[in-house]
Every structure is written in structure tokens, then in C-alpha cells.
Amino acid sequence: MMLGYTPSACAEQEHDIRRNDMGRPKADEQGAPEKMQQTFWRLMEVKSYDQITVSDITRESGLNRSAFYYHYTSIPELADDAIDALYAKSNVATFIVHLIRQPDDMDAISDYGKRLADPEYLDCIHKLMLIAGPHGSAGLVRQLKNFVIDIWLSSIGVKPESLSPVQRITAEFAANGVLGMLSSVQGMLESKTFDPDWLSQSPVPRTVSQLVHSLREK
């Protein structure tokens, strides 16, 4: 999975050759990928994705260009790695699936609403909104929507290629609704008057659940 960047076999081979020529990173650079991923997210807060450069990453992370090119060939490849790491966090996928699995279990939904106030959930939501926000890109937003839709389809046993054009539009609408909700929630969570039962009081989970489950109909 690459974001607007699909390296050829030749390019990948050239990258491997460069890595071998550079030698292994120093002991203090062993955590370079994680450090560069964290830097990527910090930069996304202050500038557009397409304006982030290798120089930005190395300057803000304190690493040199050799360290960058030892691990990555480009900014899109670093972004791909950073976003993959975000999606790999179970709480992201769990929350997305939960929205459509138990729409009538108000206690469970309320519990998930409260969990979103936890620092780890807040961090994930913040990064998701960086992808979908004004500093993101069309490619990043498309990948995020596909991620959400694919999780839903997998949970209800529907293959993406089996969707009709109308069903694809329905899935897109549901994904847009959830992303819009999370965008609003990000600001709400910072308010001292935030109600932790917000999710159980919202019609969004039930509406999204009905839309997604309708995709099983032929």
C-alpha cells in the first residue's frame, strides 16, 4: 500500500544498493524510522503533506539524510509507513467496527464514547484528522476512506468487488459521515463541558450501521 507512489522493481533494487553502500545505521539511529514517523505527524500539523521535504524531516528529527535514505526512498514512502503504523493500532479498527456491530447496545456505545477521551484514542483521532484535514491530500483521504470501508466490508463478509455502483456510493456516504463525526468530536473532547455519553446520544452509529448492513443486500 503506497500513497501516490509505486516504486518499480528497479527503483527498489537501487534503494537496496544504496542501503548496502551506506552500511548499517549507528546505535543511536536504530530507532530512526519511529523518530521520522513522529516527525512526519508533527509536520503535518503545521504544513501541507505535499510541502513536507526530506530536509524538513531530517532537520526536525535531528537525523541526517543518510539515515533517511537508509530507510526510505521518499516522503510518500515514509508517510505510508507512518500511516500503516497508525492503522495497525487495534483501537482504530475496533472502534470503526464497533460502530456497526452493536448499534442498539447503548451501554457498549457509551463505553466507547468514554474511551475516546483516553490519550491513546485522542492521539489516533488527531492523526486521522490530520490525514482527512486541510493539510492532507486527495490520496491520503482516499486511502483513509478505503481503510474504513474495507474494515466494514470484512466485518459483514462482503467483498469490495461485489459492490454495485449504488452500494459503493452508500459505503462512501457512511465513511464520510464517520470521518465528519470524528472531526467534530476532536474539538468536543477538548471542551471541559464534554459529555462522555455523546456517542450513545448520537444517531450516527445506528444510521451508519443500517447503511453498512444494507450492503449485504443483493
LOVEX-321802 format. One record per residue: residue number from 1; y, z, x of N, C-alpha, C in turn. Coordinates in Angstrom, 1 decimal. Layout:
N
NODE  nunu     nc2     nc3     nc1    cac2    cac3    cac1     cc2     cc3     cc1
NODE   NUM       Y       Z       X       Y       Z       X       Y       Z       X
...
% end
This chain:
218
NODE  nunu     nc2     nc3     nc1    cac2    cac3    cac1     cc2     cc3     cc1
NODE     1    -1.2     0.0     0.9     0.0     0.0     0.0     1.2     0.0     0.9
NODE     2     2.0    -1.1     0.8     3.2    -1.2     1.6     4.4    -1.5     0.7
NODE     3     5.6    -1.1     1.1     6.8    -1.2     0.3     7.6    -2.3     0.8
NODE     4     7.4    -3.5     0.2     8.2    -4.7     0.6     7.8    -5.1     2.0
NODE     5     6.7    -4.7     2.5     6.4    -5.0     3.9     4.9    -5.2     4.0
NODE     6     4.4    -6.4     4.4     2.9    -6.6     4.5     2.7    -7.2     5.9
NODE     7     2.4    -6.4     6.9     2.2    -6.9     8.2     1.0    -7.8     8.3
NODE     8     1.1    -8.8     9.1    -0.1    -9.7     9.3    -1.0    -9.1    10.3
NODE     9    -2.2    -9.6    10.4    -3.2    -9.1    11.4    -2.6    -9.2    12.8
NODE    10    -1.9   -10.3    13.0    -1.3   -10.5    14.4    -0.3    -9.4    14.6
NODE    11     0.6    -9.1    13.7     1.6    -8.0    13.9     0.9    -6.7    14.1
NODE    12    -0.1    -6.4    13.4    -0.9    -5.1    13.5    -1.5    -5.1    14.9
NODE    13    -2.0    -6.2    15.4    -2.6    -6.3    16.7    -1.5    -6.0    17.8
NODE    14    -0.3    -6.6    17.6     0.8    -6.4    18.6     1.2    -5.0    18.6
NODE    15     1.2    -4.3    17.4     1.6    -2.9    17.3     0.6    -2.1    18.1
NODE    16    -0.7    -2.4    18.0    -1.8    -1.6    18.7    -1.6    -1.8    20.2
NODE    17    -1.2    -3.0    20.6    -1.0    -3.3    22.0     0.2    -2.4    22.6
NODE    18     1.3    -2.4    21.8     2.4    -1.6    22.2     2.1    -0.1    22.3
NODE    19     1.3     0.3    21.3     0.9     1.8    21.4     0.1     2.1    22.6
NODE    20    -0.8     1.2    23.0    -1.6     1.4    24.2    -0.7     1.4    25.4
NODE    21     0.3     0.5    25.5     1.2     0.4    26.6     2.1     1.6    26.7
NODE    22     2.4     2.2    25.6     3.3     3.4    25.6     2.6     4.7    26.0
NODE    23     1.2     4.7    25.9     0.5     5.9    26.2     0.6     6.9    25.1
NODE    24    -0.1     7.9    25.2    -0.2     8.9    24.1     1.1     9.7    24.1
NODE    25     1.6    10.2    22.9     2.8    11.0    22.9     2.7    12.3    23.6
NODE    26     3.8    12.9    24.0     3.8    14.2    24.7     3.4    15.3    23.7
NODE    27     3.0    16.4    24.2     2.6    17.5    23.4     3.6    17.9    22.3
NODE    28     4.9    17.9    22.7     5.9    18.3    21.8     6.2    17.2    20.7
NODE    29     5.5    16.0    20.9     5.7    14.9    19.9     4.5    14.7    19.0
NODE    30     3.5    15.6    19.1     2.3    15.4    18.4     2.6    15.4    16.9
NODE    31     3.6    16.2    16.4     4.0    16.2    15.0     5.0    15.2    14.6
NODE    32     5.2    14.2    15.4     6.2    13.2    15.2     6.2    12.5    13.9
NODE    33     5.0    12.1    13.4     5.0    11.4    12.0     5.6    12.3    10.9
NODE    34     5.2    13.6    10.9     5.7    14.5     9.9     7.2    14.8    10.1
NODE    35     7.6    14.9    11.3     9.0    15.1    11.6     9.9    13.9    11.1
NODE    36     9.3    12.7    11.4    10.1    11.5    10.9    10.0    11.3     9.4
NODE    37     8.9    11.7     8.8     8.9    11.6     7.3     9.9    12.6     6.7
NODE    38    10.0    13.8     7.3    11.0    14.7     6.8    12.4    14.2     6.9
NODE    39    12.6    13.6     8.1    13.9    13.0     8.4    14.2    11.8     7.4
NODE    40    13.2    11.1     7.0    13.4    10.0     6.1    13.9    10.5     4.7
NODE    41    13.3    11.6     4.3    13.7    12.2     3.0    15.1    12.7     3.1
NODE    42    15.5    13.3     4.2    16.9    13.8     4.3    17.9    12.7     4.3
NODE    43    17.5    11.6     5.0    18.4    10.5     5.0    18.6     9.8     3.6
NODE    44    17.5     9.8     2.8    17.5     9.2     1.5    18.5    10.0     0.6
NODE    45    18.8    11.2     0.9    19.8    12.0     0.1    21.2    11.5     0.4
NODE    46    21.5    10.9     1.5    22.9    10.6     1.9    23.2     9.1     2.0
NODE    47    22.1     8.2     2.1    22.3     6.8     2.2    21.2     6.0     1.5
NODE    48    21.5     4.8     1.2    20.5     3.9     0.6    19.4     3.6     1.5
NODE    49    18.2     3.4     0.9    17.0     3.1     1.6    17.2     1.9     2.5
NODE    50    17.8     0.8     2.0    17.9    -0.4     2.9    19.0    -0.2     4.0
NODE    51    19.7     0.9     4.0    20.6     1.2     5.1    20.1     2.1     6.2
NODE    52    18.9     2.6     6.0    18.3     3.5     6.9    17.7     2.7     8.1
NODE    53    18.1     3.1     9.3    17.6     2.4    10.5    16.8     3.2    11.4
NODE    54    16.1     2.6    12.3    15.3     3.3    13.3    16.2     4.3    14.1
NODE    55    17.4     3.8    14.4    18.3     4.7    15.2    18.7     5.9    14.4
NODE    56    18.8     5.8    13.0    19.1     7.0    12.2    17.9     8.0    12.3
NODE    57    16.7     7.4    12.2    15.5     8.3    12.2    15.4     9.0    13.6
NODE    58    15.6     8.3    14.7    15.4     8.9    16.0    16.5     9.9    16.3
NODE    59    17.7     9.6    15.9    18.9    10.5    16.1    18.7    11.7    15.3
NODE    60    18.4    11.7    14.0    18.3    12.8    13.2    17.1    13.7    13.5
NODE    61    16.0    13.0    13.9    14.7    13.8    14.2    14.7    14.3    15.6
NODE    62    15.5    13.8    16.5    15.5    14.3    17.9    14.4    13.6    18.7
NODE    63    13.8    12.6    18.1    12.7    11.8    18.8    13.3    10.5    19.4
NODE    64    12.6    10.0    20.4    13.1     8.7    20.9    12.5     7.5    20.3
NODE    65    13.0     6.3    20.6    12.5     5.1    19.9    11.0     4.8    20.3
NODE    66    10.6     5.2    21.5     9.2     5.0    21.9     8.3     5.8    20.9
NODE    67     8.7     7.0    20.6     7.9     7.9    19.7     7.8     7.2    18.3
NODE    68     8.9     6.6    17.9     8.9     5.9    16.6     7.9     4.8    16.6
NODE    69     8.1     3.9    17.6     7.3     2.7    17.6     5.8     3.0    18.0
NODE    70     5.6     4.1    18.5     4.2     4.5    18.8     3.4     4.7    17.4
NODE    71     4.1     5.2    16.4     3.5     5.4    15.1     3.8     4.4    14.1
NODE    72     4.9     3.7    14.1     5.3     2.8    13.1     5.9     1.5    13.7
NODE    73     5.8     0.5    12.9     6.4    -0.8    13.3     7.8    -1.0    12.6
NODE    74     8.1    -0.3    11.6     9.3    -0.5    10.8     9.6     0.7     9.9
NODE    75    10.8     0.7     9.4    11.2     1.7     8.4    10.4     1.6     7.1
NODE    76    10.1     0.4     6.6     9.2     0.3     5.4     7.8     1.0     5.7
NODE    77     7.3     0.9     6.9     6.0     1.5     7.2     6.1     3.0     7.2
NODE    78     7.2     3.5     7.7     7.5     5.0     7.7     7.6     5.4     6.3
NODE    79     8.4     4.7     5.5     8.6     5.0     4.1     7.3     5.1     3.3
NODE    80     6.5     4.1     3.6     5.1     4.0     3.0     4.3     5.3     3.3
NODE    81     4.4     5.7     4.5     3.6     6.9     5.0     4.2     8.2     4.3
NODE    82     5.5     8.3     4.2     6.2     9.4     3.6     5.9     9.5     2.2
NODE    83     5.9     8.4     1.5     5.7     8.4     0.0     4.2     8.6    -0.3
NODE    84     3.3     8.1     0.5     1.9     8.3     0.4     1.6     9.8     0.5
NODE    85     2.2    10.5     1.5     2.0    11.9     1.6     2.5    12.7     0.4
NODE    86     3.6    12.2    -0.2     4.1    12.9    -1.4     3.1    12.7    -2.6
NODE    87     2.6    11.5    -2.7     1.7    11.2    -3.8     0.4    11.9    -3.6
NODE    88     0.0    12.2    -2.4    -1.2    12.9    -2.1    -1.2    14.3    -2.6
NODE    89     0.0    14.9    -2.8     0.0    16.3    -3.2    -0.5    16.4    -4.7
NODE    90    -1.5    17.2    -4.9    -2.2    17.2    -6.1    -1.3    17.6    -7.3
NODE    91    -0.3    18.4    -7.0     0.6    18.8    -8.2     1.3    17.7    -8.8
NODE    92     1.6    16.6    -8.1     2.3    15.5    -8.6     1.4    14.8    -9.7
NODE    93     0.2    14.4    -9.2    -0.7    13.7   -10.1    -1.2    14.6   -11.2
NODE    94    -1.4    15.9   -11.0    -1.8    16.8   -12.0    -0.8    16.9   -13.1
NODE    95     0.4    17.0   -12.8     1.5    17.1   -13.8     1.5    15.9   -14.7
NODE    96     1.5    14.7   -14.0     1.6    13.4   -14.7     0.4    13.3   -15.7
NODE    97    -0.8    13.6   -15.2    -2.0    13.5   -16.1    -1.9    14.6   -17.2
NODE    98    -1.4    15.8   -16.9    -1.4    16.8   -17.9    -0.5    16.4   -19.1
NODE    99     0.5    15.7   -18.9     1.4    15.3   -19.9     0.7    14.5   -21.0
NODE   100    -0.4    13.8   -20.7    -1.1    13.0   -21.7    -2.4    13.6   -22.2
NODE   101    -2.9    14.6   -21.5    -4.2    15.1   -21.8    -4.2    16.2   -22.9
NODE   102    -3.2    17.0   -22.9    -3.2    18.1   -23.8    -1.8    18.2   -24.5
NODE   103    -1.4    17.2   -25.3    -0.1    17.2   -25.9     0.1    18.3   -27.0
NODE   104    -1.0    18.8   -27.5    -0.9    19.8   -28.6    -1.1    21.2   -28.1
NODE   105    -1.4    21.4   -26.8    -1.6    22.7   -26.3    -0.3    23.2   -25.8
NODE   106     0.4    23.9   -26.7     1.8    24.3   -26.3     1.8    25.3   -25.2
NODE   107     0.8    26.2   -25.2     0.8    27.2   -24.1     0.6    26.6   -22.8
NODE   108    -0.3    25.6   -22.7    -0.5    25.0   -21.4     0.7    24.2   -21.0
NODE   109     1.3    23.5   -21.9     2.5    22.7   -21.6     3.6    23.6   -21.2
NODE   110     3.8    24.7   -21.8     4.8    25.7   -21.4     4.6    26.2   -20.0
NODE   111     3.3    26.4   -19.7     2.9    26.9   -18.4     3.3    25.9   -17.3
NODE   112     3.1    24.6   -17.6     3.5    23.6   -16.7     5.0    23.5   -16.5
NODE   113     5.7    23.7   -17.7     7.2    23.7   -17.6     7.7    24.8   -16.7
NODE   114     7.0    26.0   -16.7     7.4    27.1   -15.8     7.1    26.8   -14.4
NODE   115     6.0    26.1   -14.2     5.6    25.8   -12.8     6.6    24.9   -12.1
NODE   116     7.3    24.1   -12.9     8.2    23.2   -12.3     9.4    23.9   -11.6
NODE   117     9.5    25.2   -11.9    10.6    26.0   -11.3    10.2    26.4    -9.9
NODE   118     8.9    26.3    -9.6     8.4    26.7    -8.3     8.9    25.7    -7.2
NODE   119     9.2    26.2    -6.0     9.8    25.4    -4.9     9.0    24.2    -4.6
NODE   120     7.7    24.2    -4.6     6.9    23.1    -4.3     7.1    22.0    -5.3
NODE   121     7.0    22.3    -6.6     7.2    21.3    -7.6     8.7    20.8    -7.6
NODE   122     9.6    21.7    -7.4    11.0    21.2    -7.3    11.2    20.2    -6.1
NODE   123    10.6    20.5    -5.0    10.7    19.6    -3.9    10.1    18.2    -4.2
NODE   124     8.9    18.2    -4.9     8.3    16.9    -5.3     9.2    16.2    -6.3
NODE   125     9.7    16.9    -7.3    10.6    16.2    -8.3    11.8    15.6    -7.6
NODE   126    12.4    16.4    -6.7    13.6    15.9    -5.9    13.3    14.6    -5.2
NODE   127    12.1    14.6    -4.5    11.8    13.4    -3.8    11.5    12.2    -4.7
NODE   128    10.8    12.5    -5.8    10.5    11.4    -6.8    11.8    10.8    -7.3
NODE   129    12.8    11.7    -7.5    14.1    11.2    -8.0    14.9    10.5    -6.9
NODE   130    14.7    10.8    -5.7    15.3    10.0    -4.6    14.8     8.6    -4.6
NODE   131    13.5     8.4    -4.9    12.9     7.1    -5.0    13.5     6.3    -6.1
NODE   132    13.6     7.0    -7.3    14.0     6.3    -8.5    15.5     6.3    -8.7
NODE   133    16.2     7.0    -7.9    17.7     7.1    -8.0    18.4     6.0    -7.3
NODE   134    19.8     6.1    -7.2    20.6     5.0    -6.7    20.4     4.7    -5.2
NODE   135    19.8     5.7    -4.5    19.5     5.4    -3.1    18.2     4.8    -2.8
NODE   136    17.4     4.6    -3.9    16.1     3.9    -3.8    16.3     2.4    -3.7
NODE   137    15.2     1.7    -4.0    15.2     0.3    -4.1    14.3    -0.2    -5.2
NODE   138    14.4    -1.5    -5.6    13.6    -2.0    -6.6    12.1    -1.9    -6.3
NODE   139    11.8    -2.1    -5.0    10.4    -2.0    -4.6     9.9    -0.6    -4.7
NODE   140    10.7     0.4    -4.3    10.3     1.8    -4.3    10.1     2.2    -5.8
NODE   141    11.0     1.8    -6.7    10.9     2.2    -8.1     9.7     1.6    -8.7
NODE   142     9.4     0.3    -8.4     8.2    -0.4    -8.9     7.0     0.3    -8.4
NODE   143     6.9     0.7    -7.2     5.7     1.4    -6.7     5.5     2.8    -7.4
NODE   144     6.6     3.5    -7.7     6.5     4.8    -8.4     6.0     4.6    -9.8
NODE   145     6.5     3.6   -10.5     6.1     3.3   -11.9     4.6     3.0   -11.8
NODE   146     4.2     2.1   -10.9     2.8     1.7   -10.8     1.9     3.0   -10.5
NODE   147     2.4     3.9    -9.7     1.7     5.1    -9.4     1.4     5.9   -10.7
NODE   148     2.5     6.1   -11.5     2.4     6.9   -12.7     1.4     6.2   -13.7
NODE   149     1.6     4.9   -13.9     0.8     4.1   -14.8    -0.7     4.1   -14.4
NODE   150    -0.9     3.9   -13.1    -2.3     3.9   -12.6    -3.0     5.2   -12.9
NODE   151    -2.3     6.3   -12.7    -2.9     7.6   -12.9    -3.3     7.8   -14.4
NODE   152    -2.4     7.4   -15.2    -2.7     7.5   -16.7    -3.9     6.6   -17.1
NODE   153    -3.9     5.4   -16.6    -4.9     4.5   -17.0    -6.3     5.0   -16.5
NODE   154    -6.3     5.5   -15.3    -7.5     6.1   -14.7    -8.0     7.2   -15.5
NODE   155    -7.1     8.1   -16.0    -7.5     9.2   -16.8    -8.1     8.9   -18.2
NODE   156    -7.7     7.7   -18.7    -8.2     7.4   -20.0    -9.3     6.2   -19.9
NODE   157    -9.6     5.9   -18.7   -10.7     4.9   -18.5   -10.3     3.5   -18.8
NODE   158    -9.1     3.1   -18.5    -8.6     1.7   -18.8    -8.3     1.1   -17.5
NODE   159    -8.7    -0.2   -17.3    -8.4    -0.9   -16.1    -7.1    -1.6   -16.3
NODE   160    -6.2    -1.6   -15.2    -4.9    -2.3   -15.3    -5.0    -3.7   -15.8
NODE   161    -6.0    -4.4   -15.3    -6.1    -5.9   -15.6    -6.4    -6.1   -17.0
NODE   162    -6.9    -5.1   -17.7    -7.3    -5.3   -19.1    -6.1    -5.2   -20.1
NODE   163    -5.0    -4.8   -19.6    -3.8    -4.6   -20.5    -3.3    -5.9   -20.9
NODE   164    -2.9    -6.0   -22.2    -2.3    -7.2   -22.7    -0.8    -7.1   -22.4
NODE   165     0.0    -8.1   -22.5     1.4    -8.1   -22.2     2.1    -7.0   -23.0
NODE   166     1.8    -6.8   -24.3     2.4    -5.8   -25.1     2.0    -4.4   -24.6
NODE   167     0.8    -4.2   -24.2     0.3    -2.9   -23.7     1.0    -2.6   -22.4
NODE   168     1.2    -3.6   -21.5     1.9    -3.4   -20.3     3.4    -2.9   -20.5
NODE   169     4.0    -3.5   -21.5     5.4    -3.1   -21.9     5.3    -1.6   -22.4
NODE   170     4.3    -1.3   -23.2     4.2     0.1   -23.7     4.0     1.1   -22.5
NODE   171     3.2     0.7   -21.5     3.0     1.6   -20.4     4.3     1.7   -19.6
NODE   172     5.0     0.6   -19.4     6.3     0.7   -18.7     7.3     1.6   -19.4
NODE   173     7.3     1.5   -20.7     8.2     2.3   -21.5     7.9     3.8   -21.4
NODE   174     6.6     4.1   -21.4     6.2     5.5   -21.2     6.5     6.0   -19.8
NODE   175     6.3     5.2   -18.8     6.6     5.6   -17.4     8.1     5.8   -17.3
NODE   176     8.9     4.9   -17.9    10.4     5.1   -17.8    10.8     6.4   -18.5
NODE   177    10.2     6.7   -19.6    10.5     7.9   -20.3    10.3     9.2   -19.5
NODE   178     9.1     9.2   -18.8     8.8    10.4   -17.9     9.8    10.5   -16.8
NODE   179    10.1     9.4   -16.1    11.0     9.4   -15.0    12.4     9.8   -15.4
NODE   180    12.8     9.4   -16.6    14.1     9.8   -17.1    14.1    11.3   -17.4
NODE   181    13.0    11.8   -18.0    12.9    13.2   -18.2    13.0    14.0   -17.0
NODE   182    12.3    13.6   -15.9    12.3    14.3   -14.7    13.7    14.3   -14.0
NODE   183    14.4    13.2   -14.2    15.7    13.1   -13.7    16.6    14.1   -14.3
NODE   184    16.5    14.3   -15.6    17.3    15.3   -16.3    16.9    16.7   -16.0
NODE   185    15.6    16.9   -15.8    15.0    18.2   -15.5    15.5    18.7   -14.2
NODE   186    15.7    17.8   -13.2    16.1    18.2   -11.9    17.4    18.9   -11.9
NODE   187    18.4    18.4   -12.8    19.6    19.1   -12.9    19.5    20.4   -13.7
NODE   188    18.6    20.4   -14.7    18.4    21.6   -15.6    17.9    22.8   -14.8
NODE   189    17.0    22.5   -13.8    16.3    23.5   -13.1    17.3    24.3   -12.2
NODE   190    18.4    23.7   -11.9    19.4    24.3   -11.0    20.3    25.2   -11.8
NODE   191    20.2    25.2   -13.2    21.1    26.0   -14.0    20.5    27.4   -14.2
NODE   192    21.4    28.4   -14.2    21.0    29.7   -14.4    20.5    30.0   -15.9
NODE   193    20.9    29.1   -16.8    20.6    29.2   -18.2    19.3    28.4   -18.5
NODE   194    18.6    27.9   -17.5    17.4    27.1   -17.8    16.4    27.9   -18.5
NODE   195    15.8    27.2   -19.6    14.8    27.8   -20.4    13.4    27.3   -19.9
NODE   196    12.6    28.2   -19.4    11.3    27.8   -18.8    10.3    27.2   -19.9
NODE   197    10.6    27.3   -21.2     9.8    26.7   -22.2    10.3    25.4   -22.6
NODE   198    11.2    24.8   -21.8    11.8    23.5   -22.2    10.7    22.4   -22.5
NODE   199     9.6    22.4   -21.7     8.6    21.3   -21.9     7.9    21.4   -23.2
NODE   200     7.6    22.6   -23.6     6.9    22.8   -24.9     7.8    22.5   -26.1
NODE   201     9.1    22.6   -25.9    10.1    22.3   -26.9    10.5    20.8   -27.0
NODE   202    10.0    20.1   -26.0    10.4    18.7   -26.0     9.4    17.8   -26.6
NODE   203     9.8    16.7   -27.3     8.9    15.8   -28.0     8.3    14.8   -27.0
NODE   204     8.8    14.8   -25.7     8.4    13.8   -24.7     6.9    13.9   -24.5
NODE   205     6.3    15.0   -24.2     4.8    15.0   -23.9     4.0    14.4   -25.0
NODE   206     4.3    14.8   -26.3     3.5    14.2   -27.4     3.7    12.7   -27.5
NODE   207     5.0    12.3   -27.4     5.3    10.9   -27.6     4.7    10.1   -26.5
NODE   208     4.8    10.5   -25.2     4.2     9.8   -24.1     2.7     9.7   -24.3
NODE   209     2.1    10.9   -24.7     0.6    10.9   -24.9     0.1     9.9   -25.9
NODE   210     0.9     9.8   -27.0     0.5     8.8   -28.0     0.6     7.4   -27.5
NODE   211     1.7     7.1   -26.8     1.8     5.8   -26.2     0.7     5.4   -25.3
NODE   212     0.4     6.4   -24.4    -0.6     6.1   -23.3    -2.0     5.9   -24.0
NODE   213    -2.3     6.8   -24.9    -3.6     6.7   -25.5    -3.8     5.5   -26.4
NODE   214    -2.7     4.9   -26.8    -2.7     3.7   -27.6    -3.2     2.5   -26.8
NODE   215    -3.1     2.7   -25.5    -3.6     1.6   -24.6    -5.1     1.4   -24.6
NODE   216    -5.8     2.3   -25.2    -7.2     2.2   -25.3    -7.6     1.3   -26.4
NODE   217    -6.7     1.0   -27.3    -7.0     0.2   -28.5    -7.0    -1.3   -28.1
NODE   218    -7.9    -2.0   -28.6    -8.0    -3.4   -28.3    -7.2    -4.2   -29.3
% end
